[in-house]
Amino acid sequence: MDLLRFITAGSVDDGKSTLIGRLLYDSKSILIDQLEALERQSRNKEDGEIDLALLTDGLRAEREQGITIDVAYKYFSTPKRKFIIADAPGHIQYTRNMVTGASNANLIIILIDARQGVVEQTRRHSIIASLLNIPHVVVAINKMDLVDYSQDVFNNIVIDYSEIAKTLGLKDVTYFPLSALKGDNIVEKTPNLSWYEGNTLLEFLENVQLENDINLSHARLPVQYVIRPQTEELHDYRGYAGKIISGIYKKGDEITVLPSGLTSKIKTIEIGGKETDEAYAQQSVIIQLEDDIDISRGDVIVKNENKPVIAQELQVLLCWMDNKPLVRGNKYLLQINSRTVKSVVKEIEYKLDVNTLDKNFEAHQAGLNDIVKATIKTASPLAFDPHKELRANGGVILIDETSNVTVGACMIQ
């Protein structure tokens, strides 16, 4: 059974938490004790209805203010697929939280209040989805019950958002009219939206194709661990363990180890302790090579026909996540997959307005939640791909050397 990771985003009070609660509730993914607790917490509501938003708004401050502050993760499954949901905050001051939640998402659900239509937050979240190269976009036009389930309202919002999608280059965009509060078109169809002929939201999520999201042409295997048992039976055994992040590897393939440039051939491939002739993206493997060469954690094993970029200078779009500002000359640890190196911020080219895509070339530092174009120089060469070509090998993080806190998320250009 495959796994779909998706994130919800939208303005405050668009109903993100209620939508997730409705998905969990109507798909019968709530345990009995959770349901009982939910009923107790909802007793003070005037209409007597269960407050489904409480399933994700777990922090006391979130409940008191009626908003989502941190990214809340929920897990559920149906007979067809497993799901991990990230509920992202809607406020602009929590941009870093959304970037964190969306960094490895297969799909984003952007909620739009049917009464408000496309607003500034809609554009901002769409821009972030574009920057993070999220493969699938769902535009959920919520609160249709408050506009009398009007088809014209739905169609007008679709027309407005289509212009945004075209401008940002969003490729796979699907639109849904729904009411998270009433349960219309979430798990089951209702007569209220009889004019809508498409699938329900859950049907779409269960069947959206993820196979094409995995890059099978760029073979990349970051080494996480070198296995040397050094026992009598396995005296000469040297295996390189890691998760294949893209591409396909076969026994006998000619490979190059980067950044060193050493070459060899694949002798064996093991998955779960058993040898196999080939392995592909998302599988965890142990590879043995025909030659005894120097490989350590952080090196990348690639096939010769399609190699990544090797460089010590990176051009990145960077979302800053720390209260202390980012300025030229700051030094950080930079991590890409299993490789960590020292680095320095060489230049800040401009700050990006995530509402308009305007570039401020006068900005020379980045504050909390800012997105900037920067140049980073590393102490040793890295093997990477542009984020637009290969998300799995095009994202890096910056780590404060003193506190070990992640302070920046970067997309290599």
Contacts in CASP RR format, 6 or more apart in sequence:
PFRMAT RR
TARGET T0000
AUTHOR 0000-0000-0000
METHOD contacts of the structure
MODEL  1
MDLLRFITAGSVDDGKSTLIGRLLYDSKSILIDQLEALERQSRNKEDGEI
DLALLTDGLRAEREQGITIDVAYKYFSTPKRKFIIADAPGHIQYTRNMVT
GASNANLIIILIDARQGVVEQTRRHSIIASLLNIPHVVVAINKMDLVDYS
QDVFNNIVIDYSEIAKTLGLKDVTYFPLSALKGDNIVEKTPNLSWYEGNT
LLEFLENVQLENDINLSHARLPVQYVIRPQTEELHDYRGYAGKIISGIYK
KGDEITVLPSGLTSKIKTIEIGGKETDEAYAQQSVIIQLEDDIDISRGDV
IVKNENKPVIAQELQVLLCWMDNKPLVRGNKYLLQINSRTVKSVVKEIEY
KLDVNTLDKNFEAHQAGLNDIVKATIKTASPLAFDPHKELRANGGVILID
ETSNVTVGACMIQ
1 77 0 8 1.000
1 80 0 8 1.000
1 81 0 8 1.000
1 82 0 8 1.000
2 81 0 8 1.000
2 82 0 8 1.000
2 210 0 8 1.000
3 81 0 8 1.000
3 82 0 8 1.000
3 83 0 8 1.000
3 84 0 8 1.000
4 81 0 8 1.000
4 82 0 8 1.000
4 83 0 8 1.000
4 84 0 8 1.000
4 106 0 8 1.000
4 107 0 8 1.000
4 205 0 8 1.000
4 208 0 8 1.000
4 210 0 8 1.000
5 83 0 8 1.000
5 84 0 8 1.000
5 86 0 8 1.000
5 104 0 8 1.000
5 105 0 8 1.000
5 106 0 8 1.000
5 107 0 8 1.000
6 83 0 8 1.000
6 84 0 8 1.000
6 85 0 8 1.000
6 86 0 8 1.000
6 105 0 8 1.000
6 106 0 8 1.000
6 107 0 8 1.000
6 108 0 8 1.000
6 109 0 8 1.000
6 138 0 8 1.000
6 205 0 8 1.000
7 85 0 8 1.000
7 86 0 8 1.000
7 87 0 8 1.000
7 88 0 8 1.000
7 98 0 8 1.000
7 101 0 8 1.000
7 102 0 8 1.000
7 105 0 8 1.000
7 107 0 8 1.000
7 108 0 8 1.000
7 109 0 8 1.000
8 16 0 8 1.000
8 19 0 8 1.000
8 20 0 8 1.000
8 85 0 8 1.000
8 86 0 8 1.000
8 87 0 8 1.000
8 88 0 8 1.000
8 108 0 8 1.000
8 109 0 8 1.000
8 111 0 8 1.000
9 16 0 8 1.000
9 88 0 8 1.000
9 90 0 8 1.000
9 98 0 8 1.000
9 102 0 8 1.000
9 108 0 8 1.000
9 109 0 8 1.000
9 110 0 8 1.000
9 111 0 8 1.000
9 125 0 8 1.000
9 128 0 8 1.000
9 129 0 8 1.000
10 16 0 8 1.000
10 88 0 8 1.000
10 90 0 8 1.000
10 110 0 8 1.000
10 111 0 8 1.000
10 112 0 8 1.000
10 121 0 8 1.000
10 122 0 8 1.000
10 125 0 8 1.000
11 90 0 8 1.000
11 111 0 8 1.000
11 113 0 8 1.000
11 116 0 8 1.000
11 119 0 8 1.000
11 121 0 8 1.000
11 122 0 8 1.000
12 67 0 8 1.000
12 90 0 8 1.000
12 91 0 8 1.000
12 121 0 8 1.000
13 67 0 8 1.000
13 113 0 8 1.000
14 90 0 8 1.000
14 111 0 8 1.000
14 112 0 8 1.000
14 113 0 8 1.000
14 142 0 8 1.000
14 143 0 8 1.000
15 53 0 8 1.000
15 111 0 8 1.000
15 142 0 8 1.000
15 143 0 8 1.000
15 180 0 8 1.000
15 181 0 8 1.000
16 68 0 8 1.000
16 87 0 8 1.000
16 88 0 8 1.000
16 90 0 8 1.000
16 111 0 8 1.000
17 52 0 8 1.000
17 53 0 8 1.000
17 54 0 8 1.000
17 55 0 8 1.000
17 56 0 8 1.000
17 57 0 8 1.000
17 68 0 8 1.000
17 72 0 8 1.000
17 87 0 8 1.000
18 52 0 8 1.000
18 53 0 8 1.000
18 180 0 8 1.000
18 181 0 8 1.000
19 109 0 8 1.000
19 111 0 8 1.000
19 140 0 8 1.000
19 142 0 8 1.000
19 178 0 8 1.000
19 180 0 8 1.000
19 186 0 8 1.000
20 52 0 8 1.000
20 55 0 8 1.000
20 56 0 8 1.000
20 74 0 8 1.000
20 85 0 8 1.000
20 87 0 8 1.000
21 52 0 8 1.000
21 53 0 8 1.000
21 55 0 8 1.000
21 56 0 8 1.000
21 180 0 8 1.000
22 52 0 8 1.000
22 180 0 8 1.000
22 181 0 8 1.000
22 183 0 8 1.000
22 186 0 8 1.000
22 187 0 8 1.000
23 29 0 8 1.000
23 76 0 8 1.000
23 85 0 8 1.000
23 186 0 8 1.000
23 187 0 8 1.000
23 201 0 8 1.000
23 202 0 8 1.000
24 30 0 8 1.000
24 52 0 8 1.000
24 55 0 8 1.000
24 74 0 8 1.000
24 76 0 8 1.000
25 50 0 8 1.000
25 52 0 8 1.000
25 55 0 8 1.000
26 183 0 8 1.000
26 186 0 8 1.000
26 187 0 8 1.000
26 188 0 8 1.000
26 202 0 8 1.000
27 76 0 8 1.000
27 78 0 8 1.000
27 187 0 8 1.000
27 202 0 8 1.000
29 76 0 8 1.000
29 77 0 8 1.000
29 78 0 8 1.000
30 38 0 8 1.000
30 55 0 8 1.000
34 55 0 8 1.000
38 50 0 8 1.000
38 51 0 8 1.000
38 52 0 8 1.000
38 54 0 8 1.000
38 55 0 8 1.000
39 50 0 8 1.000
41 51 0 8 1.000
41 54 0 8 1.000
42 48 0 8 1.000
42 49 0 8 1.000
42 50 0 8 1.000
42 51 0 8 1.000
42 54 0 8 1.000
45 51 0 8 1.000
49 181 0 8 1.000
52 180 0 8 1.000
53 66 0 8 1.000
54 63 0 8 1.000
55 74 0 8 1.000
56 68 0 8 1.000
56 72 0 8 1.000
56 74 0 8 1.000
56 87 0 8 1.000
57 63 0 8 1.000
57 66 0 8 1.000
57 67 0 8 1.000
57 68 0 8 1.000
57 72 0 8 1.000
58 72 0 8 1.000
59 69 0 8 1.000
59 70 0 8 1.000
61 69 0 8 1.000
62 68 0 8 1.000
62 69 0 8 1.000
62 70 0 8 1.000
67 89 0 8 1.000
67 90 0 8 1.000
67 91 0 8 1.000
68 87 0 8 1.000
68 88 0 8 1.000
68 89 0 8 1.000
68 90 0 8 1.000
69 89 0 8 1.000
69 94 0 8 1.000
69 97 0 8 1.000
70 89 0 8 1.000
70 94 0 8 1.000
70 97 0 8 1.000
71 86 0 8 1.000
71 87 0 8 1.000
71 88 0 8 1.000
71 89 0 8 1.000
71 97 0 8 1.000
71 98 0 8 1.000
71 100 0 8 1.000
71 101 0 8 1.000
72 86 0 8 1.000
72 87 0 8 1.000
73 84 0 8 1.000
73 85 0 8 1.000
73 86 0 8 1.000
73 87 0 8 1.000
74 84 0 8 1.000
74 85 0 8 1.000
74 87 0 8 1.000
75 82 0 8 1.000
75 83 0 8 1.000
75 84 0 8 1.000
75 85 0 8 1.000
76 82 0 8 1.000
76 83 0 8 1.000
76 85 0 8 1.000
77 83 0 8 1.000
78 202 0 8 1.000
78 206 0 8 1.000
80 206 0 8 1.000
80 207 0 8 1.000
81 205 0 8 1.000
81 206 0 8 1.000
83 205 0 8 1.000
86 101 0 8 1.000
86 102 0 8 1.000
86 105 0 8 1.000
88 94 0 8 1.000
88 97 0 8 1.000
88 98 0 8 1.000
88 101 0 8 1.000
88 102 0 8 1.000
89 97 0 8 1.000
89 98 0 8 1.000
90 98 0 8 1.000
90 121 0 8 1.000
90 125 0 8 1.000
92 121 0 8 1.000
92 124 0 8 1.000
92 369 0 8 1.000
93 368 0 8 1.000
93 369 0 8 1.000
94 369 0 8 1.000
95 124 0 8 1.000
95 128 0 8 1.000
95 319 0 8 1.000
95 354 0 8 1.000
95 369 0 8 1.000
95 371 0 8 1.000
96 319 0 8 1.000
96 320 0 8 1.000
96 321 0 8 1.000
96 368 0 8 1.000
96 369 0 8 1.000
96 409 0 8 1.000
98 125 0 8 1.000
98 128 0 8 1.000
99 128 0 8 1.000
99 132 0 8 1.000
99 319 0 8 1.000
99 321 0 8 1.000
99 409 0 8 1.000
100 321 0 8 1.000
100 409 0 8 1.000
102 108 0 8 1.000
102 128 0 8 1.000
102 129 0 8 1.000
102 132 0 8 1.000
102 134 0 8 1.000
103 132 0 8 1.000
103 395 0 8 1.000
103 409 0 8 1.000
104 391 0 8 1.000
105 132 0 8 1.000
105 134 0 8 1.000
106 134 0 8 1.000
106 135 0 8 1.000
106 136 0 8 1.000
106 208 0 8 1.000
106 210 0 8 1.000
106 213 0 8 1.000
107 134 0 8 1.000
107 135 0 8 1.000
107 136 0 8 1.000
107 137 0 8 1.000
107 138 0 8 1.000
107 205 0 8 1.000
107 208 0 8 1.000
108 125 0 8 1.000
108 129 0 8 1.000
108 134 0 8 1.000
108 136 0 8 1.000
108 137 0 8 1.000
108 138 0 8 1.000
109 138 0 8 1.000
109 140 0 8 1.000
109 201 0 8 1.000
110 122 0 8 1.000
110 125 0 8 1.000
110 126 0 8 1.000
110 129 0 8 1.000
110 137 0 8 1.000
110 138 0 8 1.000
110 139 0 8 1.000
110 140 0 8 1.000
111 140 0 8 1.000
111 142 0 8 1.000
112 118 0 8 1.000
112 119 0 8 1.000
112 122 0 8 1.000
112 139 0 8 1.000
112 140 0 8 1.000
112 141 0 8 1.000
112 142 0 8 1.000
112 157 0 8 1.000
112 161 0 8 1.000
113 119 0 8 1.000
113 142 0 8 1.000
113 143 0 8 1.000
114 141 0 8 1.000
114 142 0 8 1.000
114 143 0 8 1.000
114 144 0 8 1.000
114 146 0 8 1.000
114 147 0 8 1.000
114 150 0 8 1.000
114 153 0 8 1.000
114 154 0 8 1.000
114 157 0 8 1.000
114 177 0 8 1.000
115 143 0 8 1.000
115 146 0 8 1.000
115 147 0 8 1.000
117 141 0 8 1.000
117 157 0 8 1.000
117 160 0 8 1.000
118 157 0 8 1.000
118 160 0 8 1.000
118 161 0 8 1.000
118 164 0 8 1.000
120 355 0 8 1.000
122 161 0 8 1.000
122 164 0 8 1.000
123 164 0 8 1.000
123 355 0 8 1.000
123 356 0 8 1.000
124 354 0 8 1.000
124 355 0 8 1.000
126 137 0 8 1.000
126 161 0 8 1.000
126 164 0 8 1.000
126 165 0 8 1.000
126 168 0 8 1.000
126 170 0 8 1.000
127 168 0 8 1.000
127 354 0 8 1.000
127 355 0 8 1.000
127 357 0 8 1.000
128 354 0 8 1.000
129 137 0 8 1.000
129 168 0 8 1.000
129 170 0 8 1.000
130 168 0 8 1.000
130 169 0 8 1.000
130 170 0 8 1.000
131 317 0 8 1.000
131 371 0 8 1.000
131 411 0 8 1.000
132 391 0 8 1.000
132 411 0 8 1.000
133 387 0 8 1.000
133 388 0 8 1.000
133 391 0 8 1.000
133 411 0 8 1.000
135 171 0 8 1.000
135 172 0 8 1.000
135 212 0 8 1.000
135 213 0 8 1.000
136 172 0 8 1.000
136 174 0 8 1.000
136 208 0 8 1.000
136 213 0 8 1.000
137 165 0 8 1.000
137 170 0 8 1.000
137 172 0 8 1.000
137 173 0 8 1.000
137 174 0 8 1.000
138 173 0 8 1.000
138 174 0 8 1.000
138 175 0 8 1.000
138 176 0 8 1.000
138 201 0 8 1.000
138 204 0 8 1.000
139 157 0 8 1.000
139 158 0 8 1.000
139 161 0 8 1.000
139 173 0 8 1.000
139 174 0 8 1.000
139 175 0 8 1.000
139 176 0 8 1.000
140 176 0 8 1.000
140 178 0 8 1.000
140 201 0 8 1.000
141 153 0 8 1.000
141 154 0 8 1.000
141 157 0 8 1.000
141 158 0 8 1.000
141 175 0 8 1.000
141 176 0 8 1.000
141 177 0 8 1.000
141 178 0 8 1.000
142 178 0 8 1.000
142 179 0 8 1.000
142 180 0 8 1.000
143 179 0 8 1.000
143 180 0 8 1.000
143 181 0 8 1.000
144 150 0 8 1.000
144 153 0 8 1.000
144 154 0 8 1.000
144 177 0 8 1.000
144 178 0 8 1.000
144 179 0 8 1.000
144 184 0 8 1.000
144 192 0 8 1.000
144 193 0 8 1.000
145 179 0 8 1.000
145 181 0 8 1.000
145 182 0 8 1.000
145 184 0 8 1.000
145 192 0 8 1.000
147 153 0 8 1.000
149 177 0 8 1.000
149 184 0 8 1.000
149 192 0 8 1.000
149 193 0 8 1.000
151 177 0 8 1.000
151 195 0 8 1.000
151 196 0 8 1.000
154 175 0 8 1.000
154 177 0 8 1.000
154 196 0 8 1.000
158 175 0 8 1.000
161 173 0 8 1.000
161 175 0 8 1.000
162 173 0 8 1.000
164 170 0 8 1.000
165 173 0 8 1.000
174 204 0 8 1.000
176 185 0 8 1.000
176 201 0 8 1.000
176 204 0 8 1.000
177 184 0 8 1.000
177 185 0 8 1.000
177 193 0 8 1.000
177 196 0 8 1.000
178 184 0 8 1.000
178 185 0 8 1.000
178 186 0 8 1.000
178 193 0 8 1.000
178 201 0 8 1.000
179 185 0 8 1.000
179 192 0 8 1.000
180 186 0 8 1.000
182 190 0 8 1.000
182 192 0 8 1.000
183 190 0 8 1.000
184 190 0 8 1.000
184 192 0 8 1.000
184 193 0 8 1.000
185 193 0 8 1.000
185 196 0 8 1.000
185 200 0 8 1.000
185 201 0 8 1.000
186 200 0 8 1.000
186 201 0 8 1.000
186 202 0 8 1.000
187 200 0 8 1.000
187 201 0 8 1.000
187 202 0 8 1.000
188 200 0 8 1.000
189 196 0 8 1.000
189 200 0 8 1.000
199 207 0 8 1.000
214 246 0 8 1.000
214 247 0 8 1.000
214 280 0 8 1.000
214 281 0 8 1.000
214 282 0 8 1.000
215 246 0 8 1.000
215 247 0 8 1.000
215 281 0 8 1.000
215 389 0 8 1.000
215 390 0 8 1.000
215 392 0 8 1.000
216 246 0 8 1.000
216 247 0 8 1.000
216 248 0 8 1.000
216 280 0 8 1.000
216 281 0 8 1.000
217 246 0 8 1.000
217 247 0 8 1.000
217 306 0 8 1.000
218 246 0 8 1.000
218 247 0 8 1.000
218 302 0 8 1.000
218 306 0 8 1.000
218 308 0 8 1.000
218 385 0 8 1.000
218 389 0 8 1.000
218 390 0 8 1.000
218 393 0 8 1.000
219 244 0 8 1.000
219 246 0 8 1.000
219 247 0 8 1.000
219 248 0 8 1.000
219 249 0 8 1.000
219 253 0 8 1.000
219 302 0 8 1.000
219 303 0 8 1.000
219 306 0 8 1.000
220 244 0 8 1.000
220 245 0 8 1.000
220 246 0 8 1.000
220 247 0 8 1.000
220 300 0 8 1.000
220 302 0 8 1.000
220 308 0 8 1.000
220 385 0 8 1.000
220 390 0 8 1.000
220 392 0 8 1.000
220 393 0 8 1.000
221 240 0 8 1.000
221 242 0 8 1.000
221 243 0 8 1.000
221 244 0 8 1.000
221 245 0 8 1.000
221 249 0 8 1.000
221 285 0 8 1.000
221 287 0 8 1.000
221 300 0 8 1.000
221 301 0 8 1.000
221 302 0 8 1.000
222 242 0 8 1.000
222 243 0 8 1.000
222 245 0 8 1.000
222 298 0 8 1.000
222 299 0 8 1.000
222 300 0 8 1.000
222 337 0 8 1.000
222 338 0 8 1.000
222 339 0 8 1.000
222 393 0 8 1.000
223 240 0 8 1.000
223 241 0 8 1.000
223 242 0 8 1.000
223 295 0 8 1.000
223 296 0 8 1.000
223 297 0 8 1.000
223 298 0 8 1.000
223 299 0 8 1.000
223 300 0 8 1.000
223 301 0 8 1.000
223 338 0 8 1.000
224 241 0 8 1.000
224 242 0 8 1.000
224 243 0 8 1.000
224 297 0 8 1.000
224 298 0 8 1.000
224 338 0 8 1.000
225 240 0 8 1.000
225 241 0 8 1.000
225 242 0 8 1.000
225 297 0 8 1.000
226 238 0 8 1.000
226 239 0 8 1.000
226 240 0 8 1.000
226 241 0 8 1.000
226 295 0 8 1.000
226 296 0 8 1.000
226 297 0 8 1.000
227 237 0 8 1.000
227 238 0 8 1.000
227 239 0 8 1.000
227 240 0 8 1.000
227 241 0 8 1.000
227 286 0 8 1.000
228 237 0 8 1.000
228 238 0 8 1.000
228 239 0 8 1.000
229 237 0 8 1.000
237 288 0 8 1.000
238 288 0 8 1.000
238 289 0 8 1.000
238 292 0 8 1.000
239 286 0 8 1.000
239 287 0 8 1.000
239 288 0 8 1.000
240 286 0 8 1.000
240 287 0 8 1.000
240 288 0 8 1.000
240 289 0 8 1.000
240 295 0 8 1.000
240 301 0 8 1.000
241 284 0 8 1.000
241 285 0 8 1.000
241 286 0 8 1.000
242 284 0 8 1.000
242 285 0 8 1.000
242 286 0 8 1.000
242 338 0 8 1.000
243 282 0 8 1.000
243 283 0 8 1.000
243 284 0 8 1.000
243 285 0 8 1.000
244 279 0 8 1.000
244 280 0 8 1.000
244 281 0 8 1.000
244 282 0 8 1.000
244 283 0 8 1.000
244 284 0 8 1.000
244 285 0 8 1.000
245 281 0 8 1.000
245 282 0 8 1.000
245 337 0 8 1.000
245 392 0 8 1.000
245 393 0 8 1.000
246 281 0 8 1.000
246 390 0 8 1.000
246 392 0 8 1.000
246 393 0 8 1.000
247 280 0 8 1.000
247 281 0 8 1.000
248 278 0 8 1.000
248 279 0 8 1.000
248 280 0 8 1.000
248 281 0 8 1.000
249 255 0 8 1.000
249 266 0 8 1.000
249 269 0 8 1.000
249 278 0 8 1.000
249 279 0 8 1.000
249 280 0 8 1.000
249 285 0 8 1.000
249 287 0 8 1.000
249 301 0 8 1.000
249 303 0 8 1.000
250 266 0 8 1.000
250 269 0 8 1.000
250 277 0 8 1.000
250 278 0 8 1.000
251 266 0 8 1.000
251 267 0 8 1.000
251 268 0 8 1.000
251 269 0 8 1.000
251 277 0 8 1.000
251 278 0 8 1.000
252 265 0 8 1.000
252 266 0 8 1.000
252 267 0 8 1.000
253 265 0 8 1.000
253 266 0 8 1.000
253 303 0 8 1.000
254 263 0 8 1.000
254 264 0 8 1.000
254 265 0 8 1.000
254 303 0 8 1.000
254 304 0 8 1.000
255 263 0 8 1.000
255 264 0 8 1.000
255 265 0 8 1.000
255 266 0 8 1.000
255 289 0 8 1.000
255 301 0 8 1.000
255 302 0 8 1.000
255 303 0 8 1.000
255 304 0 8 1.000
256 262 0 8 1.000
256 263 0 8 1.000
256 301 0 8 1.000
256 302 0 8 1.000
256 303 0 8 1.000
256 304 0 8 1.000
256 307 0 8 1.000
257 263 0 8 1.000
257 264 0 8 1.000
257 293 0 8 1.000
257 295 0 8 1.000
257 299 0 8 1.000
257 300 0 8 1.000
257 301 0 8 1.000
258 299 0 8 1.000
258 300 0 8 1.000
258 301 0 8 1.000
258 302 0 8 1.000
258 307 0 8 1.000
258 308 0 8 1.000
258 310 0 8 1.000
258 383 0 8 1.000
259 299 0 8 1.000
259 300 0 8 1.000
259 310 0 8 1.000
259 380 0 8 1.000
259 381 0 8 1.000
259 382 0 8 1.000
259 383 0 8 1.000
260 294 0 8 1.000
260 295 0 8 1.000
260 299 0 8 1.000
262 293 0 8 1.000
262 294 0 8 1.000
262 295 0 8 1.000
263 304 0 8 1.000
264 289 0 8 1.000
264 290 0 8 1.000
264 291 0 8 1.000
264 293 0 8 1.000
265 289 0 8 1.000
265 290 0 8 1.000
265 291 0 8 1.000
266 287 0 8 1.000
266 288 0 8 1.000
266 289 0 8 1.000
266 290 0 8 1.000
267 288 0 8 1.000
267 289 0 8 1.000
267 290 0 8 1.000
268 275 0 8 1.000
268 287 0 8 1.000
268 288 0 8 1.000
269 275 0 8 1.000
269 276 0 8 1.000
269 277 0 8 1.000
269 278 0 8 1.000
269 279 0 8 1.000
269 285 0 8 1.000
269 286 0 8 1.000
269 287 0 8 1.000
270 276 0 8 1.000
270 285 0 8 1.000
270 286 0 8 1.000
270 287 0 8 1.000
270 288 0 8 1.000
271 279 0 8 1.000
271 283 0 8 1.000
271 284 0 8 1.000
271 285 0 8 1.000
271 286 0 8 1.000
272 284 0 8 1.000
273 286 0 8 1.000
279 285 0 8 1.000
281 392 0 8 1.000
287 301 0 8 1.000
289 295 0 8 1.000
295 301 0 8 1.000
297 338 0 8 1.000
297 339 0 8 1.000
298 337 0 8 1.000
298 338 0 8 1.000
298 339 0 8 1.000
298 340 0 8 1.000
299 339 0 8 1.000
300 308 0 8 1.000
300 337 0 8 1.000
300 339 0 8 1.000
300 383 0 8 1.000
300 393 0 8 1.000
302 308 0 8 1.000
302 383 0 8 1.000
307 383 0 8 1.000
308 383 0 8 1.000
308 384 0 8 1.000
308 385 0 8 1.000
308 390 0 8 1.000
308 393 0 8 1.000
309 383 0 8 1.000
309 384 0 8 1.000
309 385 0 8 1.000
309 386 0 8 1.000
310 381 0 8 1.000
310 382 0 8 1.000
310 383 0 8 1.000
311 381 0 8 1.000
311 382 0 8 1.000
311 384 0 8 1.000
312 377 0 8 1.000
312 378 0 8 1.000
312 379 0 8 1.000
312 380 0 8 1.000
312 381 0 8 1.000
312 382 0 8 1.000
313 346 0 8 1.000
313 375 0 8 1.000
313 376 0 8 1.000
313 377 0 8 1.000
313 378 0 8 1.000
314 375 0 8 1.000
314 376 0 8 1.000
314 377 0 8 1.000
314 378 0 8 1.000
314 382 0 8 1.000
314 384 0 8 1.000
314 396 0 8 1.000
314 410 0 8 1.000
314 412 0 8 1.000
315 373 0 8 1.000
315 374 0 8 1.000
315 375 0 8 1.000
315 412 0 8 1.000
315 413 0 8 1.000
316 373 0 8 1.000
316 374 0 8 1.000
316 375 0 8 1.000
316 376 0 8 1.000
316 396 0 8 1.000
316 410 0 8 1.000
316 411 0 8 1.000
316 412 0 8 1.000
316 413 0 8 1.000
317 352 0 8 1.000
317 371 0 8 1.000
317 372 0 8 1.000
317 373 0 8 1.000
317 387 0 8 1.000
317 410 0 8 1.000
317 411 0 8 1.000
317 413 0 8 1.000
318 326 0 8 1.000
318 366 0 8 1.000
318 371 0 8 1.000
318 372 0 8 1.000
318 373 0 8 1.000
318 374 0 8 1.000
318 398 0 8 1.000
318 408 0 8 1.000
318 409 0 8 1.000
318 410 0 8 1.000
318 411 0 8 1.000
319 369 0 8 1.000
319 370 0 8 1.000
319 371 0 8 1.000
319 408 0 8 1.000
319 409 0 8 1.000
319 410 0 8 1.000
320 326 0 8 1.000
320 366 0 8 1.000
320 367 0 8 1.000
320 368 0 8 1.000
320 369 0 8 1.000
320 370 0 8 1.000
320 371 0 8 1.000
320 372 0 8 1.000
320 407 0 8 1.000
320 408 0 8 1.000
321 368 0 8 1.000
321 369 0 8 1.000
321 406 0 8 1.000
321 407 0 8 1.000
321 408 0 8 1.000
321 409 0 8 1.000
322 367 0 8 1.000
322 368 0 8 1.000
322 400 0 8 1.000
322 405 0 8 1.000
322 407 0 8 1.000
322 408 0 8 1.000
323 368 0 8 1.000
324 407 0 8 1.000
325 365 0 8 1.000
325 366 0 8 1.000
325 367 0 8 1.000
326 345 0 8 1.000
326 348 0 8 1.000
326 365 0 8 1.000
326 366 0 8 1.000
326 367 0 8 1.000
326 370 0 8 1.000
326 372 0 8 1.000
326 374 0 8 1.000
326 407 0 8 1.000
326 408 0 8 1.000
327 345 0 8 1.000
327 348 0 8 1.000
327 364 0 8 1.000
327 365 0 8 1.000
328 345 0 8 1.000
328 346 0 8 1.000
328 347 0 8 1.000
328 348 0 8 1.000
328 364 0 8 1.000
328 365 0 8 1.000
329 344 0 8 1.000
329 345 0 8 1.000
329 346 0 8 1.000
330 344 0 8 1.000
330 345 0 8 1.000
331 342 0 8 1.000
331 343 0 8 1.000
331 344 0 8 1.000
331 345 0 8 1.000
331 401 0 8 1.000
332 342 0 8 1.000
332 343 0 8 1.000
332 344 0 8 1.000
332 345 0 8 1.000
332 398 0 8 1.000
332 399 0 8 1.000
332 400 0 8 1.000
332 401 0 8 1.000
332 407 0 8 1.000
333 340 0 8 1.000
333 341 0 8 1.000
333 342 0 8 1.000
333 343 0 8 1.000
333 398 0 8 1.000
333 399 0 8 1.000
333 400 0 8 1.000
333 401 0 8 1.000
334 340 0 8 1.000
334 341 0 8 1.000
334 342 0 8 1.000
334 343 0 8 1.000
334 376 0 8 1.000
334 378 0 8 1.000
334 382 0 8 1.000
334 396 0 8 1.000
334 397 0 8 1.000
334 398 0 8 1.000
334 399 0 8 1.000
335 396 0 8 1.000
335 397 0 8 1.000
335 399 0 8 1.000
336 382 0 8 1.000
336 384 0 8 1.000
336 393 0 8 1.000
336 394 0 8 1.000
336 395 0 8 1.000
336 396 0 8 1.000
337 392 0 8 1.000
337 393 0 8 1.000
339 382 0 8 1.000
340 399 0 8 1.000
341 378 0 8 1.000
341 379 0 8 1.000
341 380 0 8 1.000
341 382 0 8 1.000
342 378 0 8 1.000
342 379 0 8 1.000
342 401 0 8 1.000
343 376 0 8 1.000
343 377 0 8 1.000
343 378 0 8 1.000
343 379 0 8 1.000
343 398 0 8 1.000
344 376 0 8 1.000
344 377 0 8 1.000
345 374 0 8 1.000
345 375 0 8 1.000
345 376 0 8 1.000
346 374 0 8 1.000
346 375 0 8 1.000
346 376 0 8 1.000
346 377 0 8 1.000
347 374 0 8 1.000
347 375 0 8 1.000
348 363 0 8 1.000
348 364 0 8 1.000
348 365 0 8 1.000
348 366 0 8 1.000
348 372 0 8 1.000
348 373 0 8 1.000
348 374 0 8 1.000
349 361 0 8 1.000
349 372 0 8 1.000
349 373 0 8 1.000
349 374 0 8 1.000
349 375 0 8 1.000
350 359 0 8 1.000
350 360 0 8 1.000
350 361 0 8 1.000
350 363 0 8 1.000
350 372 0 8 1.000
350 373 0 8 1.000
351 359 0 8 1.000
351 360 0 8 1.000
351 363 0 8 1.000
351 366 0 8 1.000
351 370 0 8 1.000
351 371 0 8 1.000
351 372 0 8 1.000
352 358 0 8 1.000
352 359 0 8 1.000
352 360 0 8 1.000
352 371 0 8 1.000
352 372 0 8 1.000
352 373 0 8 1.000
353 359 0 8 1.000
353 360 0 8 1.000
354 371 0 8 1.000
359 373 0 8 1.000
363 370 0 8 1.000
363 372 0 8 1.000
366 372 0 8 1.000
366 374 0 8 1.000
373 413 0 8 1.000
374 410 0 8 1.000
376 398 0 8 1.000
376 410 0 8 1.000
383 393 0 8 1.000
384 393 0 8 1.000
384 394 0 8 1.000
384 395 0 8 1.000
384 396 0 8 1.000
384 412 0 8 1.000
385 393 0 8 1.000
385 394 0 8 1.000
385 412 0 8 1.000
386 394 0 8 1.000
386 412 0 8 1.000
386 413 0 8 1.000
387 394 0 8 1.000
387 395 0 8 1.000
387 411 0 8 1.000
387 412 0 8 1.000
387 413 0 8 1.000
388 413 0 8 1.000
394 411 0 8 1.000
394 412 0 8 1.000
395 409 0 8 1.000
395 410 0 8 1.000
395 411 0 8 1.000
395 412 0 8 1.000
396 410 0 8 1.000
396 412 0 8 1.000
397 406 0 8 1.000
397 408 0 8 1.000
397 409 0 8 1.000
397 410 0 8 1.000
398 406 0 8 1.000
398 407 0 8 1.000
398 408 0 8 1.000
398 409 0 8 1.000
398 410 0 8 1.000
399 405 0 8 1.000
399 406 0 8 1.000
399 407 0 8 1.000
400 406 0 8 1.000
400 407 0 8 1.000
END
